[in-house]
């Protein structure tokens, strides 16, 4: 099956990934006992939400031509495949984070789980990039990937701070 996605489809999928990310960060924030980690997770949740809103806004500004389906897919198989991929592999909303992350997790463990999911987002966006029409410059997947990299850097910095606090207090 040959899939090529228009700007509307890519932005819709990216928006869904971001909304899933928002839900994930809001859930795992509850399990952190460290004040600074909680603040970071809350901030990341807001970043995810703002990015989702930005993608929704961009979608609303697209021309009809940019929204037009670019391939024959009467059953929407390619669209459903990519949405399922987004929901099941990136910030999996079907797998309740409360079940995988519990109150006995240390702040560093919570942050490392978040880093892994951000890495999954990057892999997903790299995969998605293969399906974007080369003629469509309205979707900048490289910018989406850079945002995920920023999130990993923020999480990594907090992990470093937690480790240095353990060394200082130990």
N, C-alpha and C positions, 0 to 999 in steps of 0.2 A: 504494500500500500504506500503510495507516494503522498506525503503530507506537506502542504505548504500553508502557512498561517498568515492571515492578514493582521494588521495592527490591532484591530478590535479584539480578535481572538487572543493574541499574545497578551495584551493589556488586561483582558478579563482573567486569564489564567494567573498572571502576575498579581493581580488584585486579590484573587482567592488565596494564593500562597501567603500574601501579606496579612490577610485577615486571619488565616490559620495561625500565623506567627504571633499575631496580637493575642489570640486566645491562649496559645501555648505559654507565652511570657506572663500573662495575667494569672494563669493557673500555677505555674511553678514559683511565682513570687511568694505565694502563700507558705511555701515550704522552706524558705530561707530564714535562718535565724540571725544572719548578719545584716545589720542595718544598711551598710553600703551596698551589699549585694542586692538587697531588696530594692534599693533606690535605682541601681543599674537595671535590674529586670523590669521595673516599672517604666524606666526611660526607654528601654528597648521595645517594650509593648507599645508605647506611644509612637516611637519611630515607625514601627510596623504599621500602625493605624494611619499615620500621616502618609506613608508611602502608598498604602491601599487607596486612600482618598485621592492622592495625586494621580494614580493610575486611572481611577474612575473619572476624574476630571478630564484627563487626556482623552479617554474614550469618548466622552461627551463632545469633545471638540473635533473629533475625526470627521472627515468628509464621507459622503455616501460611498464614494469610490474606495476609500480606505477600509470601509466596513464590509465591502462586497466580498462574498465568498470567492476564493481563488481557485477552487478545485471542485470537482464533482464528488460529492459525498452525501448522497440523499439520506442516509441513515445516521449521519453525524458521527461515524465511527472514530474518525481521527480526533474530533473535538472531545468525545467522551473518553477516549484513551488518554489524552493529555490531562484532562481534568482529574481522572482517576489517579493518574501518576502524581499529580500535584497533591491530591488529598491523601494518598497512601504512603508517599515517600518523603514528603517535605512537611514537617509539622503535622504529622498524622493526626487528624481530628477524630478518626474512628478509634484510635488507641488513646484512651484517657491518660493524660500525663500524670494525673493523680495516682494512677495505678503503678506507673513506672518510677515515679519520683515520690518518695515518702518522707515523712517527718524525721526519719533517722538518717537521711542523707546529709552529709556535710555541705556547707556552701560551695566548696571547690567541686564536689561531685555534681552539684546542680549546674554549675557554670560549665563544666566539661560536657555535660549532656546537651546544653544549649549550643556549645561550639560545634558539636557533631551535627546538630540539626541545621546550623548555619552552613556547614560544609555541604550537607545534602542539598540545601537551597542553591548553592553555587553549581553543584553538579547538575541539578535540574535545569537551571537557567542556561548552562552550557549546552545541554541536550536540546532545550527549547530553541536555542540560537540556530540550530541546524535546520529548523523548519520555517524560519522567517524568510519571507520573500526578500531576495537581495535588493530588489528595487524599492523596498519600503524603508525609508530612512526615518520614519516617525517613531519607530520603536528602537530604543537604544538599550539592548540587552547588556552590553558591556557596562553601562551605568548601573543597571540592576545588580550585576555581579559585584561591582565596586562597593555598593551599599552593603551587601552581605559581608564583604571583606572588612568593612569598617566595623560591623557588628562583632566579627570574630576578634578584631583588634581590641575593642572595648572589653569583651569578655576575657581575653587573654591578659589584659592589663589588670583586671580585677583578680584574676587567679594569681598573678604575680604579687599583688598587694596582700592577698590572703596568706600566701606562702611566706612573704617577708614578715608579716605580723606573727606567724607561728614561730619563725626563727627568733624574732626579737623577744617573744614571750616565753620561749622554751628554753 
